[in-house]
Amino acid sequence: MNLLVTHYLFVPGGKRTKEDFDRVRSLLEAAGHQTDAITLSDPQKATLSDHIEELCDRIGSSEAQRLHLVGHSYASFVIVGAADRLPESVERLGFLDTLIPQSGMSLLDFFAAARIDAAGFGVPSWPPFVEQLVFDTATLRTIPKTYIHCLDSQFLVMTKDAVHHVKAHLAPEHWTYLEIQSDHYCMITAPALVAEAVVHHGT
């Protein structure tokens, strides 16, 4: 195996599927990268812990030497949970128009803290979204991370704090910050921009 080849593993959010990333993956593979994607189990029947375990299992079965996990939306909680368990297996984390998880908080906790009705954004009280994620913040801080901010996102009111945090902690928390002109579902509506962004500072 060529150890210089980066392997991108994409994790969709909510009730989305791995097919969301088909066009992004095609572009990356045409450029010589390795890619994979996972469809998480039904969030109406699974928990956040289940999703983290599913991703850890996929990482464990991979022979990738330079693994970059890229999570969209809710999947930021999943990739952080997996990286917390398997930090030695993850070279970089990519946050694609997401919140930045905080230890001890669930996805819906963020909406409650912002005094925003999650249901109004199409986020129901399903098990993965109410389960609080607990992780070692020191471990996460040391892993190189890329935040990709979608400037036309439907969730700007929710991601503004994440953007502020990343910009304020670029060096100490090993962040790269990028912006793309796209809505929240950028991997579908702007796959070329996403493909370009995920490889930026990632090789």
C-alpha positions as a printed Julia matrix, in Angstrom:
203×3 Matrix{Float64}:
   0.0    0.0    0.0
   1.21   3.51  -0.79
   1.47   5.15   2.61
   1.28   8.6    1.02
  -2.26   8.03  -0.2
  -4.92   9.57   2.02
  -8.02   7.53   2.78
 -11.19   9.57   3.33
 -14.04   7.94   5.24
 -17.26   9.95   4.95
 -19.99   9.81   7.58
 -23.41  11.3    6.71
 -25.59  12.96   9.32
 -29.15  12.37  10.47
 -31.02   9.83   8.4
 -28.84  10.39   5.33
 -26.97   7.64   3.46
 -23.47   7.1    2.16
 -24.72   7.72  -1.39
 -24.79  11.44  -0.54
 -21.02  11.38  -1.0
 -20.87   9.47  -4.29
 -19.89  12.47  -6.42
 -17.36  13.76  -3.88
 -15.79  10.32  -3.71
 -15.59  10.01  -7.48
 -13.72  13.29  -7.7
 -11.29  12.33  -4.96
 -10.65   8.89  -6.38
 -10.0   10.41  -9.81
  -7.3   12.47  -8.09
  -5.68   9.35  -6.66
  -7.14   9.27  -3.15
  -8.85   6.34  -1.47
 -12.38   6.81  -0.18
 -15.12   5.02   1.67
 -18.45   5.98   3.21
 -20.74   4.48   5.79
 -24.5    4.55   6.23
 -25.28   4.62   9.93
 -28.14   2.53  11.25
 -31.64   4.02  11.48
 -31.51   6.84  14.09
 -35.05   6.04  15.14
 -33.84   2.62  16.32
 -30.2    3.2   17.26
 -28.26   5.36  19.69
 -25.24   7.63  19.35
 -23.19   4.92  21.04
 -24.39   2.45  18.4
 -23.31   4.81  15.63
 -19.89   5.35  17.19
 -19.45   1.6   17.51
 -20.41   1.11  13.85
 -17.81   3.64  12.77
 -15.16   2.14  15.05
 -15.87  -1.27  13.54
 -15.39   0.17  10.05
 -12.13   1.84  11.11
 -10.95  -1.4   12.7
 -11.54  -3.33   9.49
  -9.71  -0.75   7.39
  -6.05  -1.05   6.43
  -5.8    2.7    5.76
  -2.61   4.28   7.05
  -3.69   7.9    6.6
  -7.33   7.91   7.65
  -9.31  11.14   7.55
 -12.82  10.99   9.02
 -15.22  13.51   7.49
 -18.55  13.98   9.25
 -21.5   16.0    7.98
 -24.02  17.64  10.32
 -24.93  15.32  13.24
 -22.03  13.03  12.27
 -19.61  15.39  14.01
 -20.68  13.64  17.22
 -19.99  10.25  15.67
 -16.52  11.06  14.33
 -15.47  12.7   17.6
 -16.68   9.67  19.55
 -14.77   7.33  17.26
 -11.61   9.46  17.35
 -11.8    9.5   21.15
 -11.77   5.7   21.17
  -9.24   5.2   18.37
  -7.06   8.33  18.28
  -4.06   6.42  16.95
  -6.06   5.41  13.86
  -7.21   8.9   12.82
  -4.86  11.33  11.11
  -7.39  14.16  10.66
 -11.02  15.0   11.39
 -13.16  16.91   8.91
 -16.22  18.8   10.14
 -18.58  19.5    7.26
 -21.05  22.25   8.27
 -21.4   20.92  11.8
 -21.51  21.83  15.43
 -18.32  21.3   17.42
 -19.26  18.69  20.03
 -18.65  19.51  23.67
 -18.14  16.73  26.17
 -21.29  16.1   28.17
 -23.68  17.6   25.58
 -26.06  16.04  23.09
 -27.1   17.46  19.76
 -30.41  18.61  21.21
 -28.61  20.17  24.18
 -27.06  22.63  21.7
 -30.5   23.63  20.44
 -31.78  24.01  24.0
 -28.79  26.16  24.97
 -29.44  28.4   21.96
 -33.17  28.54  22.83
 -33.98  27.22  19.36
 -36.72  24.68  18.6
 -34.9   21.71  17.11
 -38.1   20.36  15.59
 -38.38  23.55  13.57
 -35.1   22.55  11.91
 -36.29  19.02  11.24
 -34.32  17.53  14.13
 -36.57  15.15  16.11
 -35.96  13.76  19.59
 -34.56  10.48  18.33
 -32.18   8.49  20.58
 -28.86   9.53  18.94
 -29.76  13.2   19.13
 -30.59  13.16  22.85
 -27.65  11.02  24.0
 -24.85  13.07  25.51
 -21.36  12.5   24.13
 -18.54  12.26  26.66
 -14.97  12.33  25.41
 -11.44  13.38  26.35
 -11.14  16.99  25.2
  -7.35  16.85  25.49
  -7.22  14.01  22.98
  -9.46  15.81  20.52
  -7.39  18.98  20.83
  -4.26  17.22  19.56
  -5.83  15.74  16.4
  -5.54  17.94  13.29
  -8.99  19.13  12.25
 -10.6   20.91   9.31
 -13.82  22.9    9.61
 -15.69  23.49   6.35
 -18.26  26.25   6.74
 -21.13  26.4    4.23
 -21.93  30.07   3.76
 -25.5   29.45   2.53
 -26.32  26.79   5.13
 -29.82  26.45   6.48
 -28.19  26.07   9.91
 -26.16  29.27  10.11
 -27.86  30.25  13.36
 -26.58  27.0   14.89
 -23.09  26.86  13.41
 -22.09  30.46  14.13
 -20.66  29.55  17.54
 -18.7   26.66  16.03
 -17.23  29.01  13.42
 -16.3   31.52  16.11
 -14.65  28.81  18.21
 -12.6   27.45  15.33
 -11.38  30.89  14.25
 -10.38  31.7   17.82
  -8.46  28.43  18.35
  -6.78  27.74  15.0
  -3.25  27.11  16.26
  -3.72  25.72  19.79
  -6.37  23.2   18.7
  -4.84  22.4   15.28
  -7.72  23.71  13.17
  -7.86  24.57   9.49
 -10.84  26.77   8.61
 -12.37  26.86   5.13
 -15.48  28.42   3.61
 -17.46  27.23   0.6
 -20.41  28.83  -1.17
 -23.01  26.17  -0.61
 -26.06  25.2    1.38
 -26.01  22.59   4.16
 -26.19  19.66   1.75
 -22.96  20.67   0.05
 -21.8   17.17  -0.84
 -24.82  16.95  -3.15
 -25.11  20.53  -4.37
 -21.41  21.44  -4.55
 -19.37  18.2   -4.63
 -16.36  19.77  -6.37
 -16.06  22.4   -3.64
 -16.29  19.75  -0.95
 -13.71  17.54  -2.63
 -11.32  20.47  -2.9
 -11.9   21.49   0.71
 -11.38  18.11   2.32
  -7.93  17.72   0.8
  -6.81  21.23   1.76
  -3.99  20.95   4.3
  -4.81  17.29   4.5
  -2.0   15.83   2.47
